[in-house]
Amino acid sequence: MITTGHLGNIDKHEELEKLVAQFLGVEAAMVFGMGFATNSMNIPALVGKGCLILSDELNHASIILGARLSKATIWTFKHNNMQSLENLLREAVIYGQPRSRRAWKKILILVEGVYSMEGSIVRLPEIIALKKKYKAYLYLDEAHSIGCVGSRGRGVVDYFGMDPFDVDVLMGTFTKSFAAAGGYIAGRKDLVDYLRVHSQSAVYATSMSVPIAEQIIRSMKSIMGLDGTTEGIQRIQQLAKNTKYFRNKLNEMGFILYGNQDSPVIPLLLYLPSKVAAFSRMLLQRKIGVVVVGFPATPLVEARARFCMSSSHTCEMLDMVLKEVDEIGNILRLKYSRHKKSAHPEPIDEKRFELED
C-alpha cells in the first residue's frame, strides 16, 4: 500500500507509526529513515519567511541546520534560561517583524529534552507556561530522552508529568534507546497529515527498512510492557539507579560534572584540550571506551568526557570504571572540584543496587 509522500510504505511502517503515537500518548506519528534529517528537513516544512524561531543556544546541529534552511528569522536564548526566553517572546509580540512591524506569522520555540553535551534536562513546565502565555508553538527534540527518562521511559513529558498535547511537535530518534535508526515526528493528526505531503524527508526519501522497523517495534513494546513481561520497566528503573550511583561517586571523587542528577548523559569536565587525548587513551589502555569531546563541539576550554549510562551496566562494571577514572583523575589532575576527594569509590552494597521485585 502506497500513501501520499511515503515511498514504499508497508504494514510494518503503519504498525510502527501507530505504536509510536500510542507510546507518546498523541493522535498520530510519522517515522523517517534518518534522525538528522527528521530535524533538518521538517523544521523548514513548519516555518518560513515571516516566522520567528526562538532556539536554545546549545541546540543540536540538526536543529540549527533545519532552522537555517527554513529562512525564518532566528533568535537564540541562553541555555535553559527562562528569563532570556521570556524577554525575546515579549519583544517579538510587542514589536513584531523588523521594519514592517507586522505580527510574526508564527513563533516557534525549539528545545531539546536532554542536551547531549550538557546532560541538562529542559525546564519543560516553565517553557509550556511561556508558550501558552505568548501564543507560541513548541518543538521538542527528545533524541536523548525518549526511552530512558521518566517513570515509564516516555521522555521529558513523562518525567515532568505534563500533557503531551501541550507540546505542538514531538520529535525523537530511534538510534539510542531503541538500538535502531531513524526518527519520528508526533503530535496532532492534522500536523502529521500536513508533513506527509510537505516534508522533503518524506517526499524525496526512501522509507525505513523493515528489519529496523521491527527492531523499534520490539524495543518499544518491551518498554510499554506489551510483550507480556516487566523487563522493559525494570530496565528503565535500573538505568535511573545506575545514573544516580555513577554521578554521585564521580562527585565524591572531586570531578566537576555538568547536567541534571537524573540525566543518563554524564559530562565530566576535562577543561584543557591537552588532556582530552590523554584521558581517552589511558582509559582505552584499561579496556574502557569513552567519548571525549572538544572544540568546536564545545567551547575551547570546556573539553569534556561524556559517559552515557545503560541499564545493561552491572555494579561490577561501574565500580571498575570508577576505580580507573579515579586513578587517571589523580594522574592528570582532573579533580577540580572543592568537594572532598576520595581515594577510591566505596564498594557498592549489592542488595541496595539490585532491582526490587
C-alpha positions as CSV (number, residue, x, y, z in Angstrom):
1,M,0.0,0.0,0.0
2,I,1.4,3.4,-1.0
3,T,0.4,6.5,0.9
4,T,1.0,10.1,-0.1
5,G,4.5,11.3,0.4
6,H,5.9,8.0,1.6
7,L,7.9,5.9,-0.8
8,G,7.5,2.2,-0.2
9,N,5.1,2.2,2.7
10,I,4.0,-1.2,4.0
11,D,2.0,-2.5,7.0
12,K,5.1,-2.6,9.3
13,H,5.6,1.1,8.9
14,E,1.9,1.8,9.7
15,E,2.2,-0.5,12.8
16,L,5.2,1.4,14.0
17,E,3.6,4.8,13.5
18,K,0.5,3.7,15.4
19,L,2.7,2.3,18.2
20,V,4.8,5.5,18.5
21,A,1.7,7.6,18.8
22,Q,0.3,5.2,21.5
23,F,3.7,5.3,23.3
24,L,3.7,9.1,23.3
25,G,0.0,9.5,24.1
26,V,-0.8,11.6,21.0
27,E,-3.0,11.3,17.9
28,A,-0.6,10.4,15.2
29,A,3.1,9.9,14.3
30,M,5.3,9.7,11.3
31,V,8.6,7.9,11.0
32,F,11.7,8.8,9.0
33,G,14.7,6.8,7.9
34,M,17.3,9.2,9.3
35,G,17.3,11.0,12.7
36,F,19.4,14.0,11.5
37,A,17.0,14.6,8.5
38,T,14.0,14.4,10.8
39,N,15.0,17.8,12.2
40,S,16.8,19.4,9.3
41,M,14.0,18.6,6.7
42,N,10.9,19.0,8.9
43,I,11.5,22.4,10.5
44,P,11.6,24.1,7.1
45,A,8.2,22.5,6.4
46,L,6.7,24.1,9.5
47,V,8.1,27.6,9.4
48,G,9.3,30.0,6.7
49,K,9.8,33.7,5.9
50,G,7.8,36.0,8.2
51,C,8.1,33.4,11.0
52,L,10.3,33.6,14.1
53,I,12.4,30.8,15.6
54,L,13.5,31.0,19.3
55,S,16.3,28.5,19.6
56,D,18.2,27.4,22.7
57,E,21.9,28.4,22.2
58,L,23.0,24.8,22.8
59,N,20.6,23.0,20.4
60,H,21.9,20.2,18.2
61,A,23.4,20.8,14.7
62,S,20.4,19.2,13.0
63,I,18.1,21.7,14.7
64,I,20.4,24.6,13.7
65,L,20.5,23.4,10.1
66,G,16.7,23.0,9.9
67,A,16.2,26.5,11.3
68,R,18.6,28.0,8.8
69,L,17.1,26.1,5.8
70,S,13.6,27.4,6.8
71,K,14.6,31.0,6.0
72,A,12.7,32.1,9.2
73,T,14.3,34.7,11.5
74,I,16.3,33.0,14.2
75,W,16.9,34.4,17.7
76,T,18.8,32.4,20.3
77,F,18.2,32.4,24.0
78,K,20.5,31.5,26.8
79,H,20.6,27.8,27.6
80,N,17.6,26.7,29.7
81,N,17.2,30.4,30.8
82,M,13.5,31.2,31.1
83,Q,14.1,35.0,31.7
84,S,16.1,35.1,28.4
85,L,13.4,33.3,26.6
86,E,10.6,35.4,28.0
87,N,12.4,38.6,27.1
88,L,12.6,37.5,23.5
89,L,9.0,36.4,23.4
90,R,7.8,39.7,24.9
91,E,9.9,41.7,22.4
92,A,8.6,39.5,19.5
93,V,5.0,40.1,20.5
94,I,5.3,43.8,21.2
95,Y,7.5,44.9,18.2
96,G,6.7,42.3,15.6
97,Q,8.9,42.0,12.5
98,P,11.8,44.4,11.9
99,R,11.0,47.4,9.7
100,S,7.4,46.4,8.8
101,R,6.3,45.9,12.5
102,R,3.8,43.3,11.3
103,A,3.0,40.5,13.7
104,W,5.1,37.4,13.2
105,K,3.2,34.6,11.2
106,K,4.3,32.0,13.8
107,I,6.7,32.0,16.7
108,L,8.3,28.5,17.2
109,I,10.4,27.6,20.3
110,L,13.0,24.9,19.6
111,V,14.4,23.0,22.5
112,E,15.8,19.5,23.4
113,G,14.7,17.1,26.1
114,V,18.1,16.1,27.4
115,Y,21.1,18.1,26.0
116,S,23.7,15.7,24.7
117,M,26.8,17.7,25.6
118,E,25.5,19.2,28.8
119,G,23.4,16.4,30.4
120,S,20.9,19.0,31.3
121,I,17.1,18.4,31.2
122,V,14.9,21.1,29.6
123,R,12.7,23.1,32.0
124,L,9.6,21.9,30.2
125,P,6.8,23.1,32.6
126,E,8.1,26.7,32.5
127,I,8.6,26.7,28.7
128,I,5.0,25.4,28.2
129,A,3.7,28.1,30.5
130,L,5.6,30.8,28.5
131,K,4.4,29.2,25.2
132,K,0.8,29.5,26.3
133,K,1.2,33.0,27.7
134,Y,2.6,34.4,24.4
135,K,0.7,32.1,22.0
136,A,3.8,30.5,20.5
137,Y,4.4,26.9,19.3
138,L,6.8,24.4,20.9
139,Y,9.0,21.9,19.1
140,L,10.7,19.4,21.4
141,D,13.6,17.2,20.3
142,E,13.7,14.1,22.5
143,A,16.6,12.3,20.8
144,H,18.5,11.8,24.1
145,S,15.5,11.5,26.4
146,I,12.9,9.2,24.8
147,G,13.1,5.6,26.1
148,C,15.2,6.5,29.1
149,V,13.8,9.4,31.1
150,G,10.6,9.4,33.1
151,S,9.0,6.7,35.2
152,R,7.7,4.9,32.1
153,G,10.6,5.8,29.9
154,R,8.5,8.1,27.7
155,G,10.8,11.2,27.8
156,V,10.7,14.5,29.5
157,V,6.9,14.9,29.1
158,D,6.6,11.8,31.2
159,Y,9.4,12.9,33.5
160,F,7.5,16.2,34.4
161,G,4.1,14.6,34.2
162,M,2.9,17.0,31.5
163,D,0.2,16.6,28.9
164,P,1.8,15.6,25.6
165,F,-0.7,17.8,23.7
166,D,0.9,20.9,25.4
167,V,3.9,20.2,23.1
168,D,2.9,21.0,19.5
169,V,5.7,19.0,17.8
170,L,7.2,15.9,19.5
171,M,10.4,14.8,17.7
172,G,12.8,12.0,18.6
173,T,15.2,9.4,17.2
174,F,15.4,5.6,17.4
175,T,19.2,5.5,17.5
176,K,19.8,5.5,21.3
177,S,17.2,3.7,23.5
178,F,15.8,1.6,20.7
179,A,19.1,0.4,19.2
180,A,18.0,1.1,15.7
181,A,18.0,4.1,13.2
182,G,15.7,6.8,12.1
183,G,13.4,9.3,13.8
184,Y,9.8,10.4,14.3
185,I,7.6,13.4,14.4
186,A,4.4,13.1,16.5
187,G,1.5,15.2,17.6
188,R,-2.0,16.1,16.4
189,K,-3.3,14.2,13.3
190,D,-3.5,17.4,11.2
191,L,0.2,18.2,11.9
192,V,1.2,14.7,10.7
193,D,-1.0,14.7,7.7
194,Y,0.5,18.1,6.7
195,L,4.0,16.7,7.0
196,R,3.2,13.6,4.9
197,V,2.6,16.0,2.0
198,H,5.1,18.9,2.7
199,S,8.1,17.2,4.4
200,Q,11.0,16.8,2.0
201,S,12.4,13.9,4.1
202,A,9.2,12.0,3.3
203,V,8.6,13.1,-0.3
204,Y,12.2,12.6,-1.5
205,A,13.4,9.8,0.7
206,T,13.1,6.0,0.8
207,S,11.2,4.5,3.7
208,M,12.8,2.9,6.7
209,S,14.0,-0.7,6.2
210,V,11.7,-3.4,7.5
211,P,14.2,-5.1,9.9
212,I,14.9,-1.7,11.6
213,A,11.1,-1.0,11.9
214,E,10.7,-4.4,13.5
215,Q,13.6,-3.8,15.9
216,I,12.0,-0.5,17.1
217,I,8.6,-2.2,17.5
218,R,10.0,-4.9,19.7
219,S,12.0,-2.5,21.8
220,M,9.1,-0.1,22.2
221,K,6.7,-3.0,23.1
222,S,9.2,-4.1,25.7
223,I,9.3,-0.7,27.4
224,M,5.5,-0.5,27.3
225,G,5.1,-3.9,28.7
226,L,3.1,-5.1,25.7
227,D,5.4,-8.1,25.3
228,G,3.9,-9.7,28.4
229,T,7.0,-9.1,30.6
230,T,8.2,-6.4,33.1
231,E,11.7,-6.4,31.6
232,G,11.2,-3.0,29.9
233,I,10.2,-1.1,33.0
234,Q,12.9,-2.9,35.1
235,R,15.5,-1.6,32.6
236,I,14.1,1.9,33.0
237,Q,14.4,1.6,36.8
238,Q,17.9,0.1,36.6
239,L,19.1,2.9,34.3
240,A,17.9,5.5,36.8
241,K,19.8,3.7,39.6
242,N,22.9,3.4,37.5
243,T,22.8,7.1,36.6
244,K,22.5,8.3,40.2
245,Y,25.1,5.9,41.5
246,F,27.7,6.8,38.9
247,R,27.1,10.6,39.2
248,N,27.3,10.6,43.0
249,K,30.6,8.6,43.0
250,L,32.2,10.9,40.5
251,N,31.1,13.9,42.5
252,E,32.5,12.4,45.7
253,M,35.9,11.9,44.0
254,G,36.1,15.6,43.2
255,F,35.3,15.7,39.5
256,I,33.2,18.5,38.1
257,L,30.1,17.2,36.3
258,Y,27.5,19.0,34.2
259,G,23.8,18.3,33.9
260,N,20.8,17.1,35.8
261,Q,21.0,14.4,38.5
262,D,18.5,12.2,36.5
263,S,20.2,12.6,33.1
264,P,21.8,9.4,31.8
265,V,24.2,11.6,29.8
266,I,27.1,12.5,32.3
267,P,29.6,15.0,31.0
268,L,32.9,15.1,33.1
269,L,34.8,18.3,32.6
270,L,38.4,17.9,31.4
271,Y,38.7,21.7,30.5
272,L,42.2,21.7,28.9
273,P,42.4,20.5,25.3
274,S,45.8,18.9,26.0
275,K,44.2,16.4,28.5
276,V,41.5,15.2,26.2
277,A,43.5,12.7,24.2
278,A,45.4,11.5,27.3
279,F,42.2,10.8,29.2
280,S,40.8,8.8,26.3
281,R,43.9,6.8,25.6
282,M,44.6,6.0,29.2
283,L,41.1,4.6,29.6
284,L,41.4,2.7,26.4
285,Q,44.6,1.0,27.6
286,R,42.4,-0.2,30.5
287,K,39.8,-1.6,28.1
288,I,37.3,1.2,28.7
289,G,35.9,3.1,25.8
290,V,34.7,6.7,26.5
291,V,33.6,9.6,24.2
292,V,35.7,12.7,24.6
293,V,34.5,16.0,23.2
294,G,36.5,19.2,22.4
295,F,36.4,22.3,20.3
296,P,34.4,23.1,18.1
297,A,31.6,20.8,19.6
298,T,32.3,22.6,23.0
299,P,33.9,25.9,23.9
300,L,37.7,25.8,23.6
301,V,38.4,25.5,27.3
302,E,35.4,23.4,28.2
303,A,36.5,20.0,26.8
304,R,34.8,17.0,28.4
305,A,34.4,13.3,28.6
306,R,30.8,12.1,28.1
307,F,29.7,8.9,29.9
308,C,26.4,7.5,28.7
309,M,24.7,5.2,31.1
310,S,23.0,1.9,30.2
311,S,20.6,-0.4,32.0
312,S,23.0,-3.2,31.0
313,H,25.9,-1.9,33.0
314,T,26.3,-4.0,36.1
315,C,27.5,-2.7,39.5
316,E,30.8,-4.5,38.9
317,M,31.3,-2.7,35.6
318,L,30.5,0.7,37.1
319,D,32.9,0.1,40.1
320,M,35.7,-1.0,37.8
321,V,35.3,2.1,35.6
322,L,35.1,4.4,38.7
323,K,38.3,2.9,40.0
324,E,40.2,3.6,36.8
325,V,38.7,7.0,36.3
326,D,39.7,7.9,39.9
327,E,43.3,6.8,39.3
328,I,43.5,8.7,35.9
329,G,41.9,11.7,37.5
330,N,44.8,11.8,40.0
331,I,47.5,11.3,37.3
332,L,46.1,14.0,35.0
333,R,45.0,16.3,37.9
334,L,41.4,16.5,36.7
335,K,39.7,16.8,40.2
336,Y,38.9,20.5,40.0
337,S,36.0,20.4,42.5
338,R,36.5,21.8,46.0
339,H,34.4,18.9,47.4
340,K,36.2,16.2,49.4
341,K,38.1,13.8,47.2
342,S,38.1,10.1,47.9
343,A,41.0,7.8,47.0
344,H,38.7,5.1,45.7
345,P,34.9,4.7,45.4
346,E,33.5,2.7,48.3
347,P,32.4,-0.8,47.5
348,I,28.8,-1.0,46.4
349,D,26.1,-2.6,48.5
350,E,24.8,-5.4,46.2
351,K,21.4,-5.6,47.8
352,R,20.8,-1.9,47.6
353,F,21.7,-1.7,44.0
354,E,19.7,-4.7,42.7
355,L,16.2,-4.2,41.3
356,E,13.4,-4.5,43.7
357,D,10.9,-7.3,42.9
